Structure formats: structure tokens, C-alpha cells
């Protein structure tokens, strides 16, 4: 799954951590599904494959 050009090859992998400013459980639990949907839509729009996701 490496991308390549004439003289280079690379594999791009990212670990993204989303940390809201106010990390109260009540607020975060209410927004959890909305955040998930927004991130999935953005990744689909940019052509990015999500391999694994966790919410804690």
C-alpha cells in the first residue's frame, strides 16, 4: 500500500487525538456521535481510510 513517485516510496499513517477544550463527560457523551459522523464525513471527502477508531 505504498505510494510512489520516480525515486521515492512512502506510506502515510496518522494517529489523530481529538481533545475537546471542556472534557466534561456529560457534554462529550452528547456530542460523541456527532463528532464521529463529522470525522467520518471529512475522511470520506478527502479519500482517507479509517482503520480503527476509539472514543474514551
KADAWO-V639539 format. One line per field, one symbol per residue. ss: DSSP state (a for helix, b for strand, c for the rest). phi: phi as a letter, one per 40 degrees, with the letter a starting at -180 (. if undefined). burial: + if it has 16 or more other C-alpha atoms within 10 Angstrom, else -. Layout:
ss: ???
phi: ???
burial: ???
This chain:
ss: ccbbccccbbccccccccccccccaaaaaaaaaaaaaaaaaaaaaacccccccccc
phi: .ccabdbbbabcbbbbbbbccbccdccccccdccccccccccccccgbcccaabbb
burial: ---------------------------+----------------------------
